């Protein structure tokens, strides 16, 4: 019998919600487990990194990596799995674009450490101890991974063959991706294994959209009693649907929550946030500049909204304070 | 140290600011991009300009309520207002992005507009975005 293809599933800077999504394949996972040989999956099974290191180059058919890269351990594992794998799938919003944890790129490593190890009201740290990559204790050397200056999407660290976005990716797309690998029916390298059209195209509320929409006062979802059958933008609630890829199954929309953008930009667009700004601008209804400025000033955390899942892959990088 | 010369990208509406074919401005001025309408300038174009090393971006559109395509200049202005808010959150001075709505069918005032903005950018210094 021919050897089964080897598959590794690994978490980088991840909440493990992506692992949960794989488990959510339910009975399909039995078919997958029969068809492949899982060689690494820290959240579910006990394997040793050493056995991966001993493998030949390209011995693993597919590595499914989720989470962004924030420290040197994640970088090392991403590079190791890249070396041993024929295909690498960036799985979930964090691996694809940096994810929500990537919002940390709005502040520096120093600011994060100051808050976490000193300034937060619940912290007592009289000696101002900070994590060190190397510490000597009783003559023994203890080490910790290095915390990087910023969060990186996976493709900034290693070459990525395919992308499957989402927070987390929906089971249907996961199953499609896995079977596409097993049946050798993959699209060209570099493709995103999801539909190419924007979310509005698939949105069940699309038909409720009025001919002309204007937002004169932006409201957050908890501030109004949102109608569950009307376009969010028509209700003055920001929804990233016009700039975000479809394929998520519209789970947020169906539970009366506007799109936050976990599926990232559509094909041909690198920066979904910038694209959303262009669309949003034309929706701002205002007589004159002063009124437009007032409406725009009323939008809470605009940059955070535009880049909620994709700040690390935004075209603009935060200007560092040191410079 | 070498003196800092700001790099400025200027998008100019062909209707309000001249087709620029006869007077050769488009060739003389570096990084001048004549467009069909200021409303054609997408937020991604502006952000790409910054990403590619521009220290400032200037958009020249038609006067208020005089857009050939009805509201292109108005859309561009709202886009600029939104983007300036975004720039601020990225730690970038909002003054690096400007829009001027006026009429100059020959485009003769374009060099002066560019020089004036370059002066302002010069006082802000180069835009070195951390990568």
Interface residues (C-beta under 8 A of the other chain):
Chain A: X106 X269 X270 X271 X273 X274 X275 X277 X278 X280 X281 X282 X284 X286 X289 X292 X293 X296 X297 X299 X302 X303 X304 X306 X315 X316 X317 X318 X319 X320 X321 X323
Chain B: X42 X43 X44 X46 X47 X48 X50 X51 X75 X77 X78 X79 X81 X82 X83 X85 X86 X87 X89 X90 X91 X92 X127 X128 X129 X130 X131
